[in-house]
Amino acid sequence: MDSILQEMMSDETIPNYLHPFTALSVQDDFAAVKERILKQKRIGIRSMNLLWSGKEEDESFTPFNSDKYWTRIQWVADICREQGMTFMMQDAAPFPTGRVEGVLEKEEYLELNKLYLGERHLDVKGPVSEGCFLISDLTGSIRSTDQEKGFGKARPFPGDKLFAVVALPRLEEGLCMSAGIDLTDQVRDGMLLWEVPEGLWRIFVIFETHNDGGRRYYMDLLNPDSAALNIRTIYEPHLEHLKEEIGKTWLGFFYDEAEIGNLWGYCYPVLPGSKRNQEGESMALPWSRQAAECWKEIWKEDFRRVLPLLWEKDDGQFHRVRYLFMDMISRIVRETYNGQMHKWCRSHGLGYIGHNLEDENTHCSLANGPVHYFRMQAHQDAAGIDLIGGQLMPGKDFPQAWYGSTEGDGEFYHYGIAKLASSAAHIDPGKKGRSFCEVFAVYGDIAGSRLRKFVYDHLLVNGINEMIPAPPEIPGAEERCCREENSYVNRMCHLMHRTKAVIKTAILYHAEAEWFQGDFQRFQIPGGELARHQISYDVIPADVFTDTDYYSTDTGKGLAVNGNVYEALIIPAAQALPESVSRFLQAAEKTGFPVLFCDRRPDVIAENGRPLTCAYGMLVKQTQLAGALDKLIHRDIFLGDENPDIRYAHFTCDEGEYYLLVNEGKRAELSVSFPYQKNIYSLDVMRKRMWKTTVIPEERGCSCIFCMDEFEARVLLLRDREIPEVKAPETFERKEFQVKWKVSLQNGAVFETGELVNINGAGYYPRYTGRVVYETSAEWTALPDVLDLGAVYERCGVYINGKPVGYAQNAPYYFEIGPYVIRGKNDIRIEVDTGTARDTQKPDSFAFGRSMSAAVYNSLEPGGLLGPVALYYKRGYKSI
């Protein structure tokens, strides 16, 4: 057996790819810390992401730099060294990253708080002779949001500075930027003296301020000195205390949703021109001294005159102004924040990973977003996302409510978010193929073994190969169940790390089209169409066409990025394209490389507003994308009958071609074809079982036929050489097992039924959670070999004649009962453990947390054994 297969069958020989959030509190004693770590090891976890918490009553944050913290972190290091485990440290205490130990509240560091560009305006009708306007009282300190709204009753920051005063004519069709007047130099002693010309004018007062944004006393991602303060205050003390653990137990740092932060609260998405509230007040924009210099370089003598268009629209120039602003901010943040943190970590042998807010398409947004996902993620060792609060639920790829949004973008969570991280891992050489997802936070008890595996398999089949579960335990489950799940995920991640993903197409990241604020389409729209037709895709930013050396982009014969060779590029509907993409279209026309525009062609170049002259590329409706691609690319998988619920991933290595197939819908019979003539082996990675699959030769490859249960995942290995020790299963005949069951519940209820029912259904016990025991007996002359329980909710154990046969917590619920059955009477006992989401009365239940969890936004699954139950016979079920 080849090395990858051998490694997957032995958990002890492979690295650890799960790093669950693990609490470390000021209230913990040594025994509590040790037991928490030992439990992680018992459930198959060998690495942790530590969350420091437990502030004292008089603190607004939990300080790292305290004797209590350093004592406990040394306990962790000592225990990990003893147990052969590792840890990383989240740099946020409290969430999100950026509190910097509270030092930004000190007088000497106030200038390192977030800086914004604010705007207020007034209107005047000319002519006005010797017009006089009190400009100084329009700046942020006079009318601080924090004073007015009472957020923390904080005093205003000092140091507001006038940046520009610009007057624009107000015409019937809107503002007229071309006739605007820069009046900044006419301000004296805080007053504007201006002879107002004929007409209606809007005077914009634009100022730099620390007052008009979001969270106070948080690091400024645009200010290199502010980011450096975070290093000095948090990172360097950790280095001093833990330097001997580098390369042994301490892996590095994890950042969590550091914010641009120009709005209070969670708002998505936010772009220039968005309002700060329902009253229509102007929103402050992120700013810095470096941004001011860059803006001057971009716009030369017009750098002030164009600024009003960041807040208001004119007859068309605002598109370009807002686009160039977002482009500038994203590049500054890339180098100033993550670039600086990553460089420091690498210089000391430490890893650096984390993620920003991606929820509801904020990945290319201001406020809580990172402005540009790929740029923010450029300087770190693995690409990251999070998936929380029921954002991903089976079948809900449509607008759906969750605690963070009343109209959540189901398409994004099904076809977009995971692809951000896996694509960045594929195309960015610095990631070395690594991507991760922080997962299950605020899912609550609805995330039992079935849903957890569904979510894990969704992430795996979409290319995520490391996990940060929160928590790593299945609610209400025994440790063996948690260990089985964690070990399964770790084995799958290892397979992905040891192989290379095969991706057939690329979809252009839509950030620039959205920044332009014209017609645009998010990348998950065409992505969903491809996923439902089993066509693989990466999401690529326009930067691959400008930073060609970094991304190792080759367009000489088509499109290859970091060694990933794509066979077509899909461009989501957009009014504008970056100039670099326009240049690529010209190159693609020469090579004949397929380019498809989904639903509309772009009209203009985003950077300059000029018409797009290259018309190369096919215009295709979204619903016809798959059919068009069938004629342009070499498909690596085909289904005999269309099934939009089947997802796949293809990984290649010297040992063969690995395919991961996941059924995200109902049970289905599949005929699957491949463009290879090879042996096919099926792997049940959770149960560490492997068997040879019957191959049907075809003219251009081969196919196989099999059944996939609801939410089942299966790995297929296609290879030239046979594996002699792995045999094909014998042919089975199926017979439904229809008997009367005695059903017993832990609440004392007992009843008999010939028809399996939902224990939580109407007329039964809607609030019941716990164990359900099913007992029956059967007279057999022909002995069955396999018991198929059908649908089970959700974990079950099977006992035949008093002997334990096996345990299963995910589909398929098949049990090999041949060694346990006898001719004559057989006693069958099935113990089913339901999910725990219905149990809201337990003593440790947290009502506020439940109110945000996925359980309150989704229909709860049924409980118990629902079947249909069937028996399988190797030689037929008639009497011998």
N, C-alpha and C positions, 0 to 999 in steps of 0.2 A: 504494500500500500504506500502511496506517495506521501511526502512529508506534510503537506497541508492537511490531508485527510487524517493522518496520524495525530497531528496537533489538535485538530478539532474534536477528536474522540478522547482527548485527555486534557482536562481543564488545567491540570497542574503545570503543563509545559508551555502555556501561552501567556503573553503579557496581560495586563489588566487594562480594560478600556471603559470601565465604569468608575465614575468619581462622584458619588452622591453627595449632595449637601448634607453636612453633619454638624449639628449644633454644638457649640462650645460656650458655656455660660459661666458668668461670674459666680453663680450659685453652685456649680459642680464641684464635688470633691473628687479625689483621685479614684476612688472606687467607681463612681458614676462614669467618669471619663473612660476608665479601662473597660467596663462592661459595655459601654456604647461601641467602642472600637472592636471588642471581641465579638459582639453581635454582628457587626458588619462582616467580619471574617467568616462567621458561621453561615451567613446567607450568601456567600460567594463573592464578597466585595474585598478588594485588596488595596483600594485607594480612596481618598476622601477629599471633599472640598469643604473646608471648615468655615462655618459662619459664627463669628464672635457676636454674642448678644448678652443681654442682661444688665442694662445700665442701672446705675444707682438712682434713687428717687429724684435727686436734684440735677440730673444730667439730661441733656437733650440728645445725647449720642453716647455710644459705648467707646471709651478710649482704648486704643491698643496699648499705648505706652503707660502701662501700670504694672505693678508687681503681680497683681492678681492674674493679669493676662499672661505675662511672661512665665509665671509658674505653671499655668495650665498648658500653654503651648509646649513647654519642655516636657510635661507629662506625655503629651501626644507624641512628641518625637521619640521619647524613650520607649513607649509602648509599641509604636510603629516599627522601630528598629528591632525590638524583640520578636515581633510577629511577622517581619518581612513585608510590611505595608508601607504605603506612601501617603502624602497629603499635599494639597495646595491650599493657599489661603485666599479667601475672598477679601478684597481690600475695602469693602463697604461695611461700615458699622456706624450708623444704620444704612440700610438700602435707601437710595442707590449710591453707587460710587461717587465720591467727590466731596464728602463732608470734611476731609482733611483734619481730623482730630479737633475740629472747632477753631483752629487757629485763624481762620478767615474772619472771625469776629473781632480779632485784636486790631487795635488802631494801626499798628505798623503794617498790617497786611490787607487793609480795606481795599487798596487799589488793585489787589489781585482777585477780587470778586468778579463775577461775570459782568462784562461791559456790553452795553446795548446802544443801538442807534434808535433814538426815539423821534417821534414826529407829532407836532400839533400844527394846526393851520387856522387861518382866519380868512374871511372873504370880504372884499371891498369892491365898490363900484366906482370907476373913474369917469371923468377926471376928478382928482383930488389934489388941490394945490397944497404944497408943504405938508403932505401926509406924515403923520407921526405915529409910530406903533411901538408898544411896550413889549419888546421881544424877550427881555430877560425873564419875565414872569411866565413864560410859556414852557420853561424847561422842567425836567422831571423832579428835581428836589422840592420845588414849590408844591407840586401836586402828586406826591408819591402814592403809588398804588398801595403800598403797605400801610401808610397812614390812613388812607381813605377807606380801604376795605378791612383793615384791622388784622391782616395776616401776621400773627405773632406780635402785633403792636410794636413793630420794629421802627427805629428812627430811620430817616432817609440817609443814604450814603452821601457824603460830600463829594464835590468835584465835578458836578455837571459842567459840560463844556459845549458852547455853541459850535456847531460844525458847518452849517450852511443855512442861508435864507434865500429861498427861490420863489419867484412869482411866475405863475403860469396862467395864460388866458383861459377863461371858461367859455367855450363855444357850445352851440347847441348839440354838437356831436361828441362833446367831452373836452377834456383838457388838451391844450396844444403845446407839446413839449418844444417843438421847433421854434416857437416864438417866446419861449421862457426866458426869464431874466435872472441872472445870478446877482443877488443884492447883498451878499455876505459882507463885502467890503464897505457897504454903506451903513453898517451898524456901528454906532458910537455910544459907549457908556450904556449898553443894553437897550438902545432905542434905534429903531429904523426910521430914517428920514428919507422919504421917497415921494417924488412927484408922480402920482399914479396916473398912467395914461387912460385914454378913453376905453371903456369896456368893463366887463366883469372879470375880476382877478381873484385867484386864490394864492395866498401867501403861505408858504410852507416854512416852518421853523424846525430845523433838524438839529438834534443835539446828541452828544455822547453822555450816557448816564449809566450808573450802576443800579438804578431804582426801578425801572419799569418792566422787569422780567418775571421770572418764575421763582424757584426756590432760592432763598437767601443763604449766603455763606456756603456756597458750593463752588467747587473748582471751575475756573473758566477754561474751557477746552480750546479756546482760540489764543490763549495767552501762554507763551512758553514758560514764563516765570511762575505762573499759577500751577502749571503741570509739574514744574521742577519742585515747587513747594510740597506737592503731594509725594514726590519721591523722597525728599528730605525728611518729611514728617512720618511717613508710614513705611516706605520701602527700606530706607537705610537702617532704621532701628531693627527691622526684622533680619536684615543681613547681619547686623552686629550680633544678634542673639542666636541666630540659626546657621551661621556660615559653615559650621562643621557638619551640618545635615545636608548640605547641597550635594546632589548626586547619590544620596543614601535614602533619606526619608522625605526631604522637602523638595517638591517639584517646582514651585514658583507661585505666581499670583494669578488670581481670577478677578476681572472687573465685571461689574453688573450694571448695565443700563446707564452709564454715564450720559448726561444730558447736555444738549446744546442749551436748553433751559430758558428760552425767551418767553415762555408762557407758564402760568401756574396751572397745575393739574395735568390730566391726561387728555390731550386734544389730538385728533388725527383725522386726516393728514393736515399739516400746516405749511403754508408756502407764503412768500411775500404777497401782500395784498389781503391775507386773512385778517379778520378782525379779532380783537382780544376778548370780546364779550358780545352779548346780544344787543347791547346798546350801540354797537358799531364803533367803539373806540379803536383807534389805530393800535396795532400791535408793534411793540418794540422788536427790533431785529438784532441778531447776534453781531458783535462788532469787536474790533481790536485795533491797536495801533498798526499792526501788520496789515489788517484788512484795509485801513485807510490808505496806506501806501500802495497796496495792490490796486485798489479802486482808482487811484490817481493814474497809475500806470496803464490801466485798461482804457480809461475814458479821456485821459489828457486834460485839456482845458474845460471839458464838459463834465468833469467828475462831480461837481455839485449840481449842475443844472438837471441831470438825469435822475437824481435821487428821489424826487417825489413819486416817480413811477414805481418805486418799490412798494408804495402804499395805494396809489390810485392809477387808474387806467387813462390812456390817451387814445389816439386814433390808430395805434398799432405798435409804437416803439416799446411799450411796456413789456412785451414778450421778451425781447432781447435783453432789456435791462434786468429783468428778474432772472432770466436764465444765467446771465453772466455773474450775477450776485451769488446764486446758489453754487455755481461751478467754483467760484473763488472761495467761498466759505468751506466747501467740502475739501478742497485741496489744503487749506490752512489747517483744518482740524486733523487731517490725515497725518501731517508731519508734526504739528505742535503737541498733540496729545498722545495718540497711540505710538507715533514714531519715536517720541522721546522715551515713553515707558518701555517699549520693546527694546530699544537700544540699550537702556540701562540694565534690563533683565538679562539680555544676551551677554553683556560684558561681565556679568557675574555668574554665568552658568545656570541661569534660572529660566524656566518657561514662563510664557505670558499669553493668556487666553482670556476670552470674555465675549460679551455680546451687548448690543444696544437694543433699544426697543424696535421691534419689527411689527408689532401688533397693528392690524388694520391698515397695512401699507405705509406705515411711518418710516420704513427703511430708506426712503428718499425724501424725508421731510425734516422740517425744523422742529423746534420745541423739544419733545421727548425723543425725536428721531435722530439718526446719525448723519442726515443730509444725503449721503450716498453710501449704500451698504458696502460695496466693494472697496471704496476708498477708506472708510473707517476701519474695515477689517484687514487692510493691507499689511499693517505692522503687528502681526501676532502669529503664534505658532499653529493655530488651528482655527478654522472658520466656525463661528458660533451663532446659534439662534436659541429661542425658547418657545415652548408650546405649552400653554397653561390654561387652566380654567375651563376646559371643555371646548377649546377653540377647534380642535379636530375631533369630530364624532362620526361614527359610521354612517355613510350615505348623505351627510349634511353638507354637500358642496354647493349650497345655496345661501342667500342671506339669512342669517340666524342670530338670535340674541345669545349673548353670554354676559358675564358680569361686567365686562369692560366695554360693551357696545350693544345698543339695542338693535342694530342692523349689521351684525358681523359679516365679514366677507368670507363666506364658506369656501369660495373658489381659491382664495389666497392660501387658506390653511390646508387645502387638499392638494393644490397643484403648484403652489408658489413658495411657501416659507422654507420647506426643507431643501428645495432646489437652490435657494440662495446660498446656503452653507456648503452643500455638496459641490455646487458649481465652482465656488471660490476655491475649495480644496483641490478640485481638478485642474483649474487653470493657473493657480498662483503657485509658483515654484517654492515659495517660502513656507507653504502649508504642508508640503510633502504628503499630500493626499488626505490630511486630517480634517475632519469636521465633527462637530458635536452639537447636541441639543440638550438644553436644560428642560426637563419634561416632568409633568404631572403635578406641579404646584397648583393649588386651588382646584384640582379636579375633584378632590374629596373622595368619599367612600364609593362613589360610582365607578371609580377606577379599580375594579376587581381584576381577577386574573384574565378574563376574556378581553376586557377593554384595554388593559395594559398591553397585552400581547398584540392586539390590533394596532395600537399606537406605535409600539416598538417596531412592528413589521412594516408599517407605513414609512417610518423614518429610515429603516434599513433599505427598503426597496427603492427609496428616493435618494440613497447614497450617503446617509449619515452613518459614520462609523465609530463614534464614541458617544457616551451618554452621561448626563448628569441628572439622575433621577432624584426627585424630591417628593416623596420619600422613596427609598429602595425596597420597601416592604409592601406586600399586597395587604390591603386592609382586612383584618380578621383572619389572616392565613397563618398556618404553621410555618416555622422557619424553613422546613424542607421545601415548601412550595416557593418561597421567596428565593431560595438557593437555586432551585431548578430554573426559574425564570431568569435570574441574573446570569447564571452560567450559560444559558441558551444565548442571551444577547451578547455575552462576551465572546462566545464561539463565532457567532455571525460577524461581529466586528473584526475578529481576527481574520476570518476568510477575506473580508474586504480589504484589510490592510496588506494581506499577502498577495493580492491580485490587482489587476488594473481594470478600471471600469471602461466598458465599451459604450460610447455615446455617439449616436448617429447624427444628431442635428444640434444646432445652436439657435437660441432665441435671444434677440437683442434686449438687454436690460433697458427698461423704459424711463429711467430717472430723468434723463435730459428732456425727453418729450413731455413729461409731466411738469418739469420746471418751466418750460416754455409757455405753459398755460394756454395752449391751443387744444385742438382735438387730439386725444391720445387714448391708447389702450394699454392696460397693464399686461405684463408678460404672462400672467397665469391664465389669461383668456385663451391664447393659442396653446399654452402649455397643457391645459385641461383637455383640449381636443386631441393632442398627441397622446397623452396618458391613457385616455379612454380607448385609443386604437393601438396601444402597445408600441409606440414609437418613442425612443429615448431622446432626452434633450438636456443640454446644459443651458444655463442663463449666462450670457457673457456681456460685460460692460463695453461701451465704446472705447474705453481706455486700452483695450487689447490692440487697437489700431493706432494708438499714439505711443504707448509705452511698450513698443514691440520688443525691445531688448529684455526688459524685465519679464514679460509674459512669454518670451520665445515665440512670438507670433510669426507665422510663415504664410504669406498669401501668394507665393510664387506659382503654386499649382491648384490652389483652392483656399482652404482655411484650416490651419492647424494652430493650436494654442497650447503651449507647454506639453507638446507631444500628443495632445488629443486631436485627432483628425476628424473633422466634421464633414458631412456630405451635403449639407444644405444650411442656409441661414434664413430664419424666419424673423421678419421685422414687424412687430405689432403696429396696428394703425397709429399714425402720428402725423401731425401737421408739419413738424420740423424734425430734422435729423442733425446730429453733430457733423461738423465738416469732415472729421476723420472717417465716419461711416460713408459719407459721399465719395471720398477718395477710394474707399474699399470697393464701392459699387463699380467704379471705373476699372479697377483691377479685376473684379469678378467677371465683368463683361469680356475682358480679353481672354480669361481662362475658361469661360463658360461655366463657372461655378454657380450652382442654383441658388437664387435669392427669391424668397417669396414674401410679398407684402400682404399682411392679413387685413382684409376688409377695406383698406384705403392706402393710397400712395402719399408719401410726404410731399410738401410743396416747396419748403424753404430750408435754408441752412440756418441752424439755430443761432450760431455765433454772430452772424452778420445780417440775417434777414433776407439775404438774396435768394432768388429762385433756385431750386434744385434742378440742375441741367441734365444730370445723368438719369435716363429713364429706364435703365436696365433693371430687370426683375419682373416676376409674374405677380399679378394682382389676383388673390385667391380669397374667396369667402372663408370665414372661420370654419364653417361646417364642411368645407371641401378640402381642408388642409391635408388630412390623412390620405385621401384619394390622390391628391396631387403629388404628395411625397412618395407614394407607392411607385410612381413612374420615374422618380429622380434618385432615390437612394437604394442601397442594398439592405433590405430588411433582414434583421437577424432573428426574427421570430414571427410566426403567423398563427392565428387561431382559425380553426376550421369554421367556426361560427362566431360572429361578433359577440363580444362580451365586454361591456364598458367597465366592469368591476374588477377585471384582472389587471394587476400591475406586474411589471417585471423589471429586473435589472440583470445586466450581463457583465460578467467579470472574466478576464482571460489571464492565463499564466501558462508556463511550460507544461504543466500537468494536464491541461485541457481547458474547456470552456465551462464555466459555472453560470447557471441561470437561477436566480431567485424569483419564484412566482408566488404572488400573494393574491388571495381571493378576498376582496373587500366587500363582496356581496353574498348572495345566497349560494347554497350548494349547487355545483355545476359540473356537468360532464364535459371534459375538454379534449379536443384533438389539437395538438400543438406540433407545428412543423418548424424545422430548423434548416439553415442552408449548409448543413454538414452531413456527411455519411459517417457516423461514428457510433460507438457503443454509448448507451445512456444508462446512468445510474441515478436512482432517486435517494435523497437523503432526508430523513426526519432528524433535523439537527437538535431539537429539544430532547428527543429520546435517544439520541446517538445511535440511530439505526440506519442501515443502508441496504438497498436491494437493486438488483439489475432489472431494468425496465424493457419490456418487449418493444423492439424497434421495427417500424414499418418503413421499408426502403421507398424512396421517391426519386424521381428523375434528377432533381437538383438538391437532394438532401435526404432527410428522413423525418419521421413523425412518431409520436406516441400518443396513446389515449389513456386518460385516467380521470378520476373524480376528485374534486377539491371541495371540502366542506366549507361552510361559512367561516370566514376569517382564518382559514388555513394557510400556512406558508410551507412551501416545498422548494428544496434545492435540487436541481438537476445538474449532473456532471456529464458532459459529453467529451469522450476521449477516444483515441485510436486504439490503445492497448486495453485488453480486458483485465479485470481484477479477478484472478482465479478464485479467491476465497469468498467472493461475493456472488451469490446465486440469485436467480429469478424466483419469486414466490410461486407457489403452486396455484393452480386455478381453483377458485372458490365458487360455491353455489350459495345463494342467499335465501333465507327463509325468515319471514317476520316472526317474532317471538311474542305471541299474544296470550297473556295470562292475567290472572287476577293478582293484584299487588296489595299487600298490607302496608299502609303508610303511617309512620310514627314521627311525631314532632317533639322537640324538646319541651314544648309548653304543655305536654301531656295529651295532646290531641292524637287520636288514632282512628283511622277509617280504612275501608277497603274499596278498591276501584278497579274496574277492568279497562278503564281508559285513563291514560296519564294526563294529569291536569296541572295547570299553573297554581302552585301553592299560594301565590300572592294574588290570585285572581279573585274576581267578584264571587262571593259566596264561600270563600275560604278564608285566608289570613293575610290581607294586604300588607300588614305591618310586620309580618313574621320574618325574622332573620335567624340563621343558625343551621343546625344539621337536620336533614330530612332522611329518614331511613326507609328503604323500600325492601320488602321481603316477599319471596315467593318460592315455590318449588316446582320442579319439572321432572317428568319421567322421560329418559332418553335411552333409546336403543342404539341409534346412530349418534355418535358423539360429535358435537360441534367443536370447532377449533378456535373460532373468534366470536366474541360478543361485541356488537356495535350498539352503543347506547343512543345514538342519534344526537339530539339536542340536549345539553345539560347546562344548568345554570347554578354553580359554575364549576366547582371542583368536586371530584368524586373518587371514591375507592370502591373496589369490587372484591367480594368474598364469595368463594364457592366451597360449599361443604365446610365452612368455618375457617378456611385458609385464605390469607390475603393474596389476591391475584395481581393487583397493581393499582396505580393511582394516576389520575389524569386531571389537568386543570385547564386544558385547551383542546380544541378540536384538532384531529379527529379523536373521538372517545372510543377507541378500539382496544380490546383486551384479548390477549391470547390465553384462552381458558383450557386448551387441550390437555395440559398436564394435570388439571384439577378436577375434571369431570369424570363420572363413572357411569357405567350402564345401570339403569334403574333410577331411583329417586336422587335428585340433586337439589340442595338448598342454595338459593342465591340471595345474597344480601348486597345492597348498593347503598352506600352512604354518600349523600350529596350535601355539600356546604354551600349555602346561598351567599349572595353578595350582602354587604352590610349597610348599604345606603339608606335603607328604610328605617334603620334603628337610630332615631333622633332623640331617644330618651336615655341613652346610656350616660353614666355620670360624667365622663370626660368629653362629652359632645360639646362642641363650641358653636353656639347658635350663629354668631356673626360670620364665622368662617363658612358654615353651611349655607348661609344666605347668598354667598358668592360662588359656591361650588357648582360644578357641572351638574350635580344631582338635581338642582332646582330648575335647570333650564332644559332638561331632557326627560323623555319617558324612561322610567326605570325598567330594566329587563325583568322577565318573569323569574320565578324561583322553582328549583327542583328539577326532576327528570321529566322531560317532555317527549323523548323518543323521536321517531319510532325506533323501538328496540328490535334488533335483528340478529340472527345467528348465521355464521358462515361455516360451510363444510368443505373440506378438501376433496372428499370422495363422493359427495352427494349425501343428502339427508335421509334417504330411504333406509329402511331396516336392512341389516346385513344378514 
